[in-house]
Amino acid sequence: FISMLAVAALASCSQEDVIVADKGDLIGFNSFVENSTRADYSTDNINTINVYGTVNNVLIYDYTPVTRPTDVANNGYGADWKCDVKQYWIADAPYKFAALVDVPKANITPDQYGMPASFTYTADGVTDVLYDYYATTGLKENNPTVPFTFKHLLSKVHFTVTNLSELTNYTYTISNVKVTNTRPNGTYTVYTTDEGTGSWASTATLGDTSFASIENVAKGTPKTNADLLLIPGTSVGISFTVTLSVNGEPVSTYPYEKANVVTLEQNTIYNFGVKFTPGEVIDFTVTAQPNWNPTVGGTEVELQ
């Protein structure tokens, strides 16, 4: 009996040594979203991230919620976020961390150590998805806060219609607007290096994503419909119906369709530009803003 107690005590000490031996600084977290835009997630509007973490491949954070500081003056910048699970840095121990935003735990497939290996996602056009990974080694003192710099895992798409007519009474409308060959859902295999990108794979047959119509575009006043978030990785096309009106009355309607206009990449915004000139072929171009740059037109790269 005494021998059994001794073995149990040693086992208990061994587990404690792996996780909190030679306690150093308390592990803290901070969060920043790379190039956030408008209504998408930004550093200012993420309130909770879910964190995974291991030390020596022992799981110490398991989808653990970490919340924004309540210091309004600081607004979260430079301040550690709140985590109710207290863990401490161990000198010379290898640490791995991963964090996600808006991915339910039930959708996450863990690896052999409990860290996320992949997750499934169903596209709804508006839900942003963020992920980041960070690895480091514990120090004896002055350990840094774990710095998550999230990347957008999706592509953002919108249409812009420009009326190049010389006549002010000519207006154009595009309706039944679709991006074709899109992924309704997918599986994202996460990256496990500090500068990784991960990859998407389809889990269903490709389909179409409908966009809002853009109506009554007058001369010199381009109009844009609402952004939608799409799963990247496929070569998409477009289709829509064009209506030309004169003095507010429709005079002609015709379909427009084009396949393989661009292969969507994650963390990139796409503008599908449609320009109309009476009597001429529709001028369609695709411009991209890599790295989710928020300045429309500022760093656009024309693709087609």
CORWO-V849074 format. One record per backbone hydrogen bond with DSSP energy under -0.5 kcal/mol. CO is the residue of the C=O (numbers start at 0). NH is the residue of the N-H. If there is no record, write none. Layout:
co nh
CO NH
CO NH
//
This chain:
co nh
0 4
1 5
2 6
3 7
4 8
5 9
6 10
7 11
8 12
9 13
10 14
11 15
12 16
13 17
14 18
15 19
16 20
19 22
24 88
27 145
28 80
29 147
31 33
31 149
32 35
36 39
41 44
41 45
44 46
46 67
48 50
48 65
49 99
50 63
51 97
52 59
52 60
53 95
54 57
56 58
57 54
60 52
63 50
64 83
65 48
66 81
69 71
70 74
70 75
73 76
75 78
80 28
81 66
83 85
84 86
86 26
88 23
89 92
92 137
93 55
94 135
95 53
96 133
97 51
98 131
99 49
100 129
101 103
103 106
104 107
106 119
107 109
108 116
108 117
110 113
114 110
116 189
117 108
118 187
120 122
120 185
124 228
125 127
128 152
129 100
130 150
131 98
133 96
135 94
137 91
144 146
145 29
145 147
146 148
147 31
147 149
149 33
150 130
153 266
153 267
154 229
155 269
156 227
157 271
158 224
159 273
160 222
161 163
161 275
162 219
165 167
166 169
168 170
168 246
170 244
171 216
172 242
173 213
174 240
176 210
177 179
177 238
178 208
179 236
181 183
181 206
182 230
183 122
184 202
185 120
186 188
186 200
187 118
187 189
188 198
192 195
198 188
200 186
206 180
206 181
208 178
213 173
215 217
216 171
217 162
217 220
222 160
227 156
227 229
228 124
229 154
233 235
233 263
235 260
235 261
236 179
237 257
238 177
239 255
240 174
241 253
242 172
242 244
243 250
243 251
244 170
245 248
248 245
251 243
253 241
255 239
257 237
261 235
261 263
263 232
264 267
266 290
266 291
267 155
268 288
269 157
269 271
270 272
270 286
271 159
272 284
273 161
274 282
275 163
276 279
281 283
282 274
284 272
285 302
285 303
286 270
287 289
287 300
288 268
288 291
289 292
293 295
294 297
294 298
300 287
//
